[in-house]
Amino acid sequence: MSNHLHPDARAAGAPDNAATDEGAELATDASRGPLRAFSKAYRKARDWHCSPGRAWIVALRFALTGDSGRFRSHGGWMVSRIYKPR
């Protein structure tokens, strides 16, 4: 069985499906748009029992920079941070 991703197989005329699926799994939320990153961070902060105002600030900071910084969560009992792994 031939590997359609191998460069020699592409030269032999194999279908080029890799061009459309190349970066599909590598896309992060921030690269898909700041609104999606904002909503993800807002939902996560609200799930961690932050107030709506604090969750909004945390989500805005995450959408702009990719890091929310440290903030109080879980009803004030923990300090959390939302960030994109690099």
Helices and strands as residue ranges (DSSP letters): H 7-11, H 18-21, H 29-32, H 34-47, H 52-65, E 67-73, G 74-76, E 78-83
